[in-house]
Every structure is written in structure tokens, then in C-alpha cells.
Amino acid sequence: MFKLGIVSLIFLIALMIVPINFVSAQSGNLYVDNDYGFKIKYPQGWEVTENPVFGTGGSGIVAFMDTSSNSKYRPNFHIMYDKDSEIFDGLMSISDKELEKMLSSSIDSSNNLKILNMDVKKFEDRIIMDTEMIVSADIGNSSDESFIKMKKHSVIYYFDTGARYTIVSSIMQNDYDYANSKFERSLQTFVVNGYENSPQRVLDTSSESTSSNTSSKEGGGCLIATAAYGSEMAPQVQLLREIRDNQLLNTEAGSAFMGTFNDVYYSFSPTIADMERESPMFKEIVKLGLTPMLSSLSIMENAESESEVLSLGLSVIALNLGMYLGIPAIVIIGIKNKFRKIRL
């Protein structure tokens, strides 16, 4: 409850300041691929190349490159797609340690490759393998630079449909720290259609520029509420979705609010949602904590104009601050005063 109160306080500050300069808070562009059913936010200023062809003869869906870099081999990452309906069940049938060992041996097929770390996570409908490695690449030149070392960060997503998305970055060691941080932020925004409640950050696309001719206004899902109530079709989750789509996203202030809200909310909500799925008791505690907020948010259903969204939004935030911070603070102070009198 305390965390929910803190988030409400952040919302209050955000609602007051984001209309001033909302665009500056958005870093990066959204790439949407309707053919392969995914979207990802790539770093601002990076160049987009569709259907890239690599030196090994392989091909991918799209590649992104840092054209502002002064390095001879600029930081970049690309996305590839494959589908095998049998591979998911096979990977799910073995233990995590066996899976890591098997994948490690399959990756380390070259003497020029060293795996730095590997992390495999299993969920009911997806497996995520995250690997960082150092690669020594022979570029075939006769100069002293014929052999270079770079770091690769590879993330492979296996879905229960058999779809497999591979996202790989290639970055020279001198550029790795700054470029990989941008790559990791992009990974947090990677969403596959039909898996919006994945453990990745879900991206609200309502105010983003896209690299395709199609834009989306569907926004992200409410991970915490969906995990608490067990379904996206639960009345409580639908209430949140309707307020977002019908009230907030239809006004300038509401859209600005949702942009900042998503940046804050999706930085911690996947972790809480995972904890809910793992602990039924924690799930019930979260559900109990959400009830007062959901009741207060129903007030927003009456907002139709810009001014009503602002006034009712501020009222809802103030009400939640009172419920989640004010009342507990009063109770704590009262208990302290009571014990103080007893001691006297």
C-alpha cells in the first residue's frame, strides 16, 4: 500500500509538469512490424534497416544502428524470426540447468567465442534466454585490424506458439557500456502480439512515432491488476482499460499523463506481477490494496472534457494520497502518542 501511495504522489507531480514538455520526455522511436507481430522502441537517432543481409549470408527482419558513433564498427542490434512448433515443448521438458548447459554448448561452437554470463527464465507460455559474450571476429583484411573483438548481447524468446525471436547486439568493447544500456532499454519495450502481459515492459504506443505506416492506440496492459484478478477480462481490469481509452487518451493532458505513468509503472509492475503469480497470499494482499484505488478511479468515468480530466484526475490523486499515505500516517502518529502517554 505504501508503494501505491508513492506512485500516486509521482502521478500528481507528473500530471502537473508533463503537459509543459511531454515530447522531451519521450526518448526513442517505436518500430511496429505487423507481419511478424511485434513492436520495439529503438534508441533515438539510430538508423533502421529492414530485411538486413549479414556477411554470413543470414538475414533478419530489421536492424538498428547508432549512426552517431565515431567507431569504425558502429553499435547495432538486429531482430530475427523463426518458427518451430516442437522446440518449445522440448525446452520446457528439461530442467533450467540442463537447458542452460544445452544452449551454452550450442552457442559456444566457435573457438573465438567466450560466454560471459547466461540467464534462462521459464514462464508458462515463453522461455527467455539472455546471453552476453565476447566474440573475436576475423574481418578478412590484410591490415593490423584483421582481427577484432566485440561484445554481443543475445536475447532469444521462445513462445508456446513455436515462434522464436532472436535479438542480438554487436558492440565494440570501447562502446559497450553506453551502447548496451540503450540496447537493454529497447529490450524492455519489446512486445509480441498476444503476449502483452509478458515479463517485459509493455509499451503504450498512443503517442509514439512509428517506422511503419500503422500506428496503434491500444496501449499496454495492466500487469498488476491482471495478475491479481486472473484475467484481462475481469471487470476491474476492464474498468482500468476503459478509463484509459475513453477518458485519458482522448485528451491532451490525459495522454501526457499516461506517457509518464507508463515510464514509472512498467519499471516495477512486471516484478510485482511475477510475485503475485508465485504467491497466492501476496496476490490477495495486492487485490485488497487495489480495491480502494479502483473505487476512486471510477469517478474518472464521468470525465469528458480536458478540464474535467484535469480536475477529476487531481481529485482522484488527492483521494488516493489520503487513503494510502494520510490515513496510515495518522494511525501511526496516534499509536506513537498513545505509547508516549503510557510511558509518562
C-alpha positions as CSV (number, residue, x, y, z in Angstrom):
1,M,0.0,0.0,0.0
2,F,2.8,2.4,0.8
3,K,4.3,1.8,-2.7
4,L,0.9,2.5,-4.3
5,G,0.8,5.8,-2.3
6,I,4.2,6.8,-3.5
7,V,3.2,6.0,-7.1
8,S,0.1,8.2,-6.6
9,L,2.4,11.0,-5.5
10,I,4.5,10.6,-8.6
11,F,1.3,10.8,-10.7
12,L,0.4,14.0,-9.0
13,I,3.7,15.6,-9.8
14,A,3.6,14.1,-13.3
15,L,0.2,15.5,-14.1
16,M,1.3,19.0,-13.2
17,I,4.5,19.1,-15.1
18,V,4.2,16.8,-18.2
19,P,1.8,19.0,-20.2
20,I,4.6,21.6,-20.3
21,N,7.0,19.5,-22.3
22,F,5.8,16.0,-22.8
23,V,7.7,15.3,-26.0
24,S,11.1,15.8,-24.4
25,A,10.4,13.0,-22.0
26,Q,10.0,10.5,-24.8
27,S,13.3,9.1,-26.0
28,G,13.4,6.8,-29.0
29,N,11.1,5.8,-31.8
30,L,8.7,2.9,-32.0
31,Y,9.1,0.2,-34.7
32,V,6.0,-1.8,-35.4
33,D,6.0,-4.9,-37.5
34,N,2.6,-6.2,-38.3
35,D,3.8,-9.1,-40.4
36,Y,5.8,-10.7,-37.6
37,G,3.6,-9.3,-34.8
38,F,5.9,-7.4,-32.6
39,K,6.9,-3.8,-31.6
40,I,10.0,-2.4,-30.1
41,K,11.2,1.0,-29.2
42,Y,14.7,1.7,-30.6
43,P,17.2,4.4,-29.4
44,Q,16.6,7.9,-30.6
45,G,18.7,8.7,-33.7
46,W,19.5,5.1,-34.6
47,E,19.2,4.1,-38.3
48,V,16.6,1.5,-39.3
49,T,17.4,-1.1,-42.0
50,E,14.6,-3.6,-42.9
51,N,15.4,-7.1,-44.2
52,P,19.2,-6.7,-43.5
53,V,21.6,-9.2,-45.0
54,F,24.7,-10.2,-42.9
55,G,28.1,-11.2,-44.0
56,T,27.4,-14.8,-43.0
57,G,24.6,-15.0,-45.6
58,G,21.9,-14.9,-42.9
59,S,19.1,-12.4,-42.9
60,G,16.8,-10.8,-40.4
61,I,13.7,-8.7,-40.0
62,V,15.2,-5.4,-39.1
63,A,18.4,-3.9,-37.8
64,F,19.1,-0.7,-35.9
65,M,22.5,1.1,-35.9
66,D,24.0,4.0,-34.0
67,T,25.0,6.3,-36.8
68,S,26.3,9.0,-34.4
69,S,29.1,6.7,-33.1
70,N,32.6,7.5,-34.2
71,S,33.7,3.8,-34.0
72,K,34.6,2.1,-37.2
73,Y,32.2,-0.7,-36.3
74,R,29.2,1.1,-35.0
75,P,27.0,-0.3,-32.3
76,N,23.9,-2.1,-33.7
77,F,21.3,-4.7,-33.0
78,H,19.1,-6.8,-35.2
79,I,16.0,-9.0,-34.9
80,M,15.5,-12.4,-36.5
81,Y,12.4,-14.7,-36.6
82,D,12.0,-18.4,-36.9
83,K,9.2,-20.9,-36.1
84,D,9.3,-24.5,-34.9
85,S,6.2,-25.8,-33.2
86,E,8.1,-28.6,-31.4
87,I,11.0,-26.8,-29.9
88,F,9.1,-25.1,-27.1
89,D,7.7,-28.3,-25.6
90,G,11.2,-29.8,-25.8
91,L,12.8,-27.0,-24.0
92,M,10.1,-26.9,-21.3
93,S,10.5,-30.6,-20.6
94,I,14.1,-30.2,-19.2
95,S,15.4,-28.5,-16.1
96,D,16.7,-25.0,-16.1
97,K,20.3,-26.1,-15.5
98,E,20.1,-28.7,-18.3
99,L,18.6,-26.1,-20.6
100,E,21.4,-23.6,-19.8
101,K,24.1,-26.3,-20.4
102,M,22.5,-27.4,-23.7
103,L,22.1,-23.8,-25.0
104,S,25.6,-22.9,-23.8
105,S,27.2,-25.8,-25.8
106,S,25.2,-24.9,-28.9
107,I,26.2,-21.3,-28.8
108,D,29.9,-21.9,-27.9
109,S,30.5,-23.7,-31.3
110,S,33.4,-21.4,-32.2
111,N,36.8,-21.1,-30.5
112,N,36.6,-17.3,-31.0
113,L,33.6,-17.0,-28.6
114,K,33.5,-16.7,-24.8
115,I,30.3,-16.6,-22.9
116,L,30.4,-14.1,-20.1
117,N,27.0,-14.9,-18.5
118,M,23.8,-16.6,-19.3
119,D,20.3,-16.3,-17.8
120,V,17.4,-18.6,-18.7
121,K,13.9,-17.8,-17.4
122,K,10.9,-20.1,-18.0
123,F,7.3,-19.0,-17.9
124,E,4.1,-20.9,-18.8
125,D,4.0,-19.5,-22.3
126,R,7.5,-18.4,-23.0
127,I,11.2,-19.0,-22.4
128,I,13.7,-16.2,-22.4
129,M,17.4,-16.8,-22.8
130,D,19.7,-13.9,-22.2
131,T,23.4,-14.2,-23.0
132,E,26.4,-11.9,-23.1
133,M,29.5,-13.0,-24.8
134,I,32.8,-11.8,-26.3
135,V,33.4,-12.6,-30.0
136,S,36.7,-12.5,-31.8
137,A,35.8,-11.8,-35.5
138,D,38.1,-12.2,-38.5
139,I,37.1,-9.5,-40.9
140,G,39.4,-10.7,-43.6
141,N,41.6,-7.6,-44.0
142,S,45.3,-7.7,-44.5
143,S,45.8,-4.8,-42.1
144,D,46.5,-5.0,-38.4
145,E,42.8,-4.7,-37.8
146,S,42.0,-8.0,-39.5
147,F,41.0,-9.5,-36.1
148,I,38.7,-7.5,-33.8
149,K,37.0,-8.2,-30.5
150,M,33.4,-7.2,-29.8
151,K,30.8,-8.0,-27.3
152,K,27.4,-9.5,-28.2
153,H,24.3,-9.4,-26.2
154,S,21.8,-12.0,-27.4
155,V,18.2,-12.5,-26.1
156,I,16.1,-15.3,-27.6
157,Y,12.4,-15.5,-26.9
158,Y,10.7,-18.9,-27.4
159,F,6.9,-18.8,-27.4
160,D,4.4,-21.6,-26.9
161,T,3.2,-21.0,-30.5
162,G,6.6,-22.1,-31.7
163,A,7.6,-18.6,-32.7
164,R,11.2,-17.6,-31.8
165,Y,12.5,-14.1,-31.9
166,T,16.3,-13.5,-31.6
167,I,17.5,-10.1,-30.8
168,V,21.3,-9.6,-31.0
169,S,23.5,-6.6,-30.4
170,S,27.1,-6.3,-31.7
171,I,29.2,-3.6,-29.9
172,M,32.9,-2.9,-29.8
173,Q,34.3,-3.2,-26.3
174,N,35.1,0.5,-26.0
175,D,31.4,1.4,-26.8
176,Y,29.8,-1.4,-24.8
177,D,28.8,0.3,-21.6
178,Y,26.9,3.2,-23.2
179,A,25.5,1.3,-26.2
180,N,24.4,-1.8,-24.3
181,S,22.5,0.3,-21.8
182,K,20.5,1.7,-24.8
183,F,20.0,-1.8,-26.1
184,E,18.7,-3.0,-22.8
185,R,16.2,-0.2,-22.6
186,S,15.0,-1.3,-26.0
187,L,14.7,-4.8,-24.8
188,Q,12.3,-3.7,-22.1
189,T,9.9,-2.4,-24.7
190,F,9.9,-5.5,-26.9
191,V,6.3,-6.8,-27.1
192,V,4.9,-9.6,-29.2
193,N,1.2,-9.5,-30.1
194,G,-0.8,-11.8,-27.9
195,Y,1.8,-11.7,-25.1
196,E,1.2,-8.2,-23.8
197,N,1.3,-9.4,-20.2
198,S,4.8,-10.9,-20.7
199,P,7.5,-10.1,-18.1
200,Q,8.7,-7.4,-20.4
201,R,7.7,-3.8,-20.1
202,V,4.5,-3.2,-22.1
203,L,4.7,-0.2,-24.3
204,D,2.0,2.4,-24.7
205,T,2.1,3.3,-28.4
206,S,-0.5,6.0,-28.4
207,S,1.9,9.0,-28.7
208,E,4.9,7.4,-30.4
209,S,6.2,7.8,-33.9
210,T,6.4,4.5,-35.8
211,S,8.6,3.2,-38.6
212,S,5.6,1.5,-40.3
213,N,2.5,3.1,-41.8
214,T,0.4,1.7,-39.0
215,S,0.1,3.3,-35.5
216,S,-1.6,1.7,-32.5
217,K,-3.6,3.2,-29.7
218,E,-4.1,0.0,-27.8
219,G,-1.6,0.9,-25.1
220,G,-0.1,-1.5,-22.6
221,G,-1.9,-3.9,-20.2
222,C,-2.3,-3.5,-16.5
223,L,0.1,-6.2,-15.3
224,I,-0.6,-6.0,-11.6
225,A,-4.4,-5.9,-11.9
226,T,-4.4,-8.7,-14.5
227,A,-2.3,-10.9,-12.3
228,A,-4.4,-10.0,-9.2
229,Y,-7.8,-10.8,-10.8
230,G,-6.6,-13.6,-13.0
231,S,-7.8,-12.3,-16.4
232,E,-7.7,-9.3,-18.8
233,M,-11.5,-9.8,-19.0
234,A,-12.0,-9.3,-15.2
235,P,-14.4,-6.3,-14.6
236,Q,-11.7,-4.5,-12.6
237,V,-9.1,-4.7,-15.4
238,Q,-11.7,-3.7,-18.0
239,L,-12.6,-0.6,-15.8
240,L,-8.9,0.5,-15.9
241,R,-8.8,-0.1,-19.7
242,E,-12.0,1.9,-20.3
243,I,-10.8,4.8,-18.3
244,R,-7.5,4.9,-20.1
245,D,-9.0,4.6,-23.6
246,N,-12.2,6.6,-23.2
247,Q,-11.1,9.4,-20.9
248,L,-7.3,9.8,-20.6
249,L,-6.2,9.0,-24.1
250,N,-8.9,11.2,-25.6
251,T,-7.4,14.4,-24.0
252,E,-4.0,16.1,-24.3
253,A,-3.5,16.2,-20.5
254,G,-4.6,12.5,-20.1
255,S,-2.3,11.4,-22.9
256,A,0.6,13.2,-21.4
257,F,-0.2,11.7,-18.0
258,M,-0.3,8.2,-19.5
259,G,3.1,8.6,-21.1
260,T,4.8,9.4,-17.8
261,F,2.6,6.9,-16.0
262,N,3.9,4.1,-18.2
263,D,7.5,5.1,-17.7
264,V,7.0,4.8,-13.9
265,Y,4.5,1.9,-13.8
266,Y,6.3,-0.5,-16.1
267,S,9.6,-0.1,-14.3
268,F,8.3,-2.2,-11.4
269,S,5.0,-3.8,-12.4
270,P,6.5,-6.9,-14.1
271,T,8.3,-7.8,-10.9
272,I,5.1,-7.4,-8.7
273,A,3.0,-9.4,-11.3
274,D,5.5,-12.3,-11.1
275,M,5.4,-12.2,-7.3
276,E,1.6,-12.4,-7.5
277,R,1.7,-15.4,-9.7
278,E,4.2,-17.1,-7.4
279,S,2.5,-16.3,-4.1
280,P,-1.3,-16.6,-3.7
281,M,-1.1,-14.8,-0.3
282,F,0.7,-11.8,-1.9
283,K,-1.8,-11.8,-4.7
284,E,-4.7,-11.4,-2.2
285,I,-2.8,-8.6,-0.4
286,V,-2.4,-6.8,-3.7
287,K,-6.0,-7.3,-4.6
288,L,-7.0,-5.9,-1.2
289,G,-4.7,-2.9,-1.7
290,L,-6.1,-2.2,-5.2
291,T,-9.8,-2.1,-4.1
292,P,-9.8,1.5,-2.7
293,M,-7.9,2.8,-5.7
294,L,-10.3,1.1,-8.2
295,S,-13.3,2.5,-6.4
296,S,-11.8,6.0,-6.5
297,L,-10.8,5.7,-10.2
298,S,-14.5,5.0,-11.1
299,I,-15.0,8.8,-10.6
300,M,-13.0,9.3,-13.8
301,E,-15.7,7.7,-15.9
302,N,-17.6,11.0,-15.7
303,A,-14.8,13.0,-17.2
304,E,-15.5,14.1,-20.8
305,S,-13.6,17.3,-21.4
306,E,-9.9,18.4,-20.9
307,S,-10.8,20.4,-17.8
308,E,-12.8,17.6,-16.3
309,V,-10.0,15.1,-16.8
310,L,-7.6,17.5,-15.0
311,S,-10.0,18.4,-12.1
312,L,-11.2,14.9,-11.5
313,G,-7.8,13.4,-12.0
314,L,-6.3,15.7,-9.4
315,S,-9.2,14.8,-7.1
316,V,-8.6,11.1,-7.5
317,I,-4.9,11.5,-6.8
318,A,-5.5,13.6,-3.7
319,L,-8.1,11.0,-2.5
320,N,-5.6,8.1,-3.1
321,L,-2.8,10.1,-1.3
322,G,-5.2,10.4,1.7
323,M,-6.1,6.7,1.7
324,Y,-2.6,5.2,1.1
325,L,-0.5,7.8,2.9
326,G,-2.6,10.1,5.0
327,I,-4.7,7.6,7.0
328,P,-1.7,5.2,7.8
329,A,0.3,8.3,8.9
330,I,-2.5,9.4,11.2
331,V,-2.8,5.9,12.7
332,I,1.0,5.6,13.2
333,I,1.2,9.1,14.9
334,G,-1.8,8.2,17.1
335,I,-0.2,4.9,18.2
336,K,3.1,6.7,19.0
337,N,1.3,9.4,21.0
338,K,-0.6,6.7,23.0
339,F,2.6,4.9,23.9
340,R,4.2,8.1,24.8
341,K,1.5,8.9,27.3
342,I,1.7,5.4,28.8
343,R,5.4,5.9,29.4
344,L,4.8,9.2,31.0
